[in-house]
Amino acid sequence: MGHAWGFGRHGGPEVQEFFDRPDPVPGRGEVLIRVDVAGVNPLDHLLRAGLVPGLDGGRPFPRVLGMEAAGTVLALGEDVDGLEVGDPVFGFALTGGGTYAETTVLSAPNTARIPAGLSATVAATLPVAGTTAVDALDQLGLPAGATILVNGVGGGVGLAVARLAAARELHVVGTGSAAKREPAETVGVRFVDYTTEDVVAAARELVPGGFDGIVDLVGDPSLRTVAPLARDPRTVVAVGDQSVADIGGRFVERRLDRENLERAARLALDGVLAPAITAVHPLSDAPAALATVENGHTSGKVVIKVT
Ligand SMILES: NC(=O)c1ccc[n+]([C@@H]2O[C@H](COP(=O)([O-])OP(=O)(O)OC[C@H]3O[C@@H](n4cnc5c(N)ncnc54)[C@H](OP(=O)(O)O)[C@@H]3O)[C@@H](O)[C@H]2O)c1
């Protein structure tokens, strides 16, 4: 039996509740873990609201919130390769087990060992934000010296994109509100405050010839405002808004496999993907953790330390 936080039906924050549940039984290709740290993401409240039915896993209510976690393997389901009981691991809960809980099941092909030297807290932030940043930049494939605009640079994915882009020797301009200026400039971003500046005019002044690529983390209407700053609309990659295709851009192609997780972990160990973890909440404080992300103006990554 383990304590968990989730929702009894689809809806707003009012449907959230704490409850106890029996430890999930790992099915084929799943591992049961004791959760150490769970990452908090915008996707979590979108799932609670019932806006992403394909990712719900079809489990009965109450459902547990959370898509990513780091912890220790307690048991293996059938057909699990490369993981053992007792391994420290991190990965995706893709079958609806939820991660804001003392125990959960992760999908084994979407789970990797935590390498020595990497903390569970950092590892827990890599499946969603870390690998998304890697995938977005891979998709753009820009050479050193190219220019990139990161729209929404101060959040979980944005700061990871900025760090990775700087490591690839790209020239990064990022947008955000005033509180995001300092963390963005620390990682080498030339910052535009969208609350006080004309974003298009300010970005054009910094990069007069137009950008070689844009990673959008905000969505419309901001996406449509900044998209013309790209020299070629095909180099606009959106992470949250599928309507990017309507303006000639592309939605990010995600790789959720173990190999990509291991790659993100290596980048984190090298300090390239070091996430800015701005808040660590106990499980009892999960409502505050998710509320911080749900307000849409998060700084860096928020996590829940379960054990
Ligand atoms: N496809 C996938 O697999 C995948 C994976 C991860 C995330 N996502 C999606 O990607 C999006 C970003 O995720 P995230 O984890 O980085 O979210 P986040 O941590 O909440 O960050 C979003 C950032 O955007 C900033 N922002 C809001 N309005 C803005 C505007 N008009 N202009 C510039 N910045 C603005 C926010 O703060 P300020 O307004 O204070 O600057 C915040 O820092 C979400 O929609 C999420 O669902 C998708």
Ligand as a Chemical Component Dictionary entry (heavy atoms), coordinates in Angstrom:
data_LIG
# 
_chem_comp.id                   LIG 
_chem_comp.type                 NON-POLYMER 
_chem_comp.pdbx_formal_charge   0 
_chem_comp.three_letter_code    LIG 
# 
loop_
_chem_comp_atom.comp_id 
_chem_comp_atom.atom_id 
_chem_comp_atom.alt_atom_id 
_chem_comp_atom.type_symbol 
_chem_comp_atom.charge 
_chem_comp_atom.model_Cartn_x 
_chem_comp_atom.model_Cartn_y 
_chem_comp_atom.model_Cartn_z 
_chem_comp_atom.pdbx_ordinal 
LIG N1  N1  N 0  5.586 17.272 -26.669 1  
LIG C1  C1  C 0  6.165 16.909 -25.530 2  
LIG O1  O1  O 0  6.616 15.783 -25.352 3  
LIG C2  C2  C 0  6.338 17.951 -24.450 4  
LIG C3  C3  C 0  7.300 17.766 -23.451 5  
LIG C4  C4  C 0  7.489 18.771 -22.514 6  
LIG C5  C5  C 0  6.694 19.919 -22.547 7  
LIG N2  N2  N 1  5.738 20.035 -23.504 8  
LIG C6  C6  C 0  4.908 21.254 -23.580 9  
LIG O2  O2  O 0  5.802 22.371 -23.794 10 
LIG C7  C7  C 0  5.329 23.513 -23.126 11 
LIG C8  C8  C 0  6.433 24.058 -22.200 12 
LIG O3  O3  O 0  6.738 23.091 -21.206 13 
LIG P1  P1  P 0  7.600 23.512 -19.928 14 
LIG O4  O4  O 0  7.717 22.304 -19.086 15 
LIG O5  O5  O -1 8.816 24.249 -20.308 16 
LIG O6  O6  O 0  6.564 24.559 -19.248 17 
LIG P2  P2  P 0  6.850 25.582 -18.059 18 
LIG O7  O7  O 0  7.942 25.068 -17.195 19 
LIG O8  O8  O 0  5.517 25.888 -17.490 20 
LIG O9  O9  O 0  7.442 26.870 -18.822 21 
LIG C9  C9  C 0  6.731 27.658 -19.707 22 
LIG C10 C10 C 0  7.412 29.030 -19.681 23 
LIG O10 O10 O 0  6.840 29.899 -20.658 24 
LIG C11 C11 C 0  6.831 31.232 -20.117 25 
LIG N3  N3  N 0  5.832 31.993 -20.860 26 
LIG C12 C12 C 0  4.476 31.992 -20.720 27 
LIG N4  N4  N 0  3.902 32.841 -21.618 28 
LIG C13 C13 C 0  4.938 33.337 -22.353 29 
LIG C14 C14 C 0  5.006 34.242 -23.452 30 
LIG N5  N5  N 0  3.903 34.796 -23.982 31 
LIG N6  N6  N 0  6.216 34.526 -23.999 32 
LIG C15 C15 C 0  7.338 33.977 -23.489 33 
LIG N7  N7  N 0  7.358 33.119 -22.428 34 
LIG C16 C16 C 0  6.154 32.814 -21.881 35 
LIG C17 C17 C 0  6.511 31.026 -18.657 36 
LIG O11 O11 O 0  6.966 31.981 -17.711 37 
LIG P3  P3  P 0  6.978 33.595 -17.867 38 
LIG O12 O12 O 0  5.696 33.961 -18.540 39 
LIG O13 O13 O 0  7.054 34.123 -16.460 40 
LIG O14 O14 O 0  8.213 33.926 -18.645 41 
LIG C18 C18 C 0  7.271 29.731 -18.330 42 
LIG O15 O15 O 0  8.577 29.960 -17.840 43 
LIG C19 C19 C 0  4.041 23.079 -22.416 44 
LIG O16 O16 O 0  2.960 23.359 -23.266 45 
LIG C20 C20 C 0  4.188 21.563 -22.289 46 
LIG O17 O17 O 0  2.945 20.891 -22.197 47 
LIG C21 C21 C 0  5.542 19.085 -24.453 48 
# 
loop_
_chem_comp_bond.comp_id 
_chem_comp_bond.atom_id_1 
_chem_comp_bond.atom_id_2 
_chem_comp_bond.value_order 
_chem_comp_bond.pdbx_ordinal 
LIG N1  C1  SING 1  
LIG C1  O1  DOUB 2  
LIG C1  C2  SING 3  
LIG C2  C3  SING 4  
LIG C2  C21 DOUB 5  
LIG C3  C4  DOUB 6  
LIG C4  C5  SING 7  
LIG C5  N2  DOUB 8  
LIG N2  C6  SING 9  
LIG N2  C21 SING 10 
LIG C6  O2  SING 11 
LIG C6  C20 SING 12 
LIG O2  C7  SING 13 
LIG C7  C8  SING 14 
LIG C7  C19 SING 15 
LIG C8  O3  SING 16 
LIG O3  P1  SING 17 
LIG P1  O4  DOUB 18 
LIG P1  O5  SING 19 
LIG P1  O6  SING 20 
LIG O6  P2  SING 21 
LIG P2  O7  DOUB 22 
LIG P2  O8  SING 23 
LIG P2  O9  SING 24 
LIG O9  C9  SING 25 
LIG C9  C10 SING 26 
LIG C10 O10 SING 27 
LIG C10 C18 SING 28 
LIG O10 C11 SING 29 
LIG C11 N3  SING 30 
LIG C11 C17 SING 31 
LIG N3  C12 SING 32 
LIG N3  C16 SING 33 
LIG C12 N4  DOUB 34 
LIG N4  C13 SING 35 
LIG C13 C14 SING 36 
LIG C13 C16 DOUB 37 
LIG C14 N5  SING 38 
LIG C14 N6  DOUB 39 
LIG N6  C15 SING 40 
LIG C15 N7  DOUB 41 
LIG N7  C16 SING 42 
LIG C17 O11 SING 43 
LIG C17 C18 SING 44 
LIG O11 P3  SING 45 
LIG P3  O12 DOUB 46 
LIG P3  O13 SING 47 
LIG P3  O14 SING 48 
LIG C18 O15 SING 49 
LIG C19 O16 SING 50 
LIG C19 C20 SING 51 
LIG C20 O17 SING 52 
# 
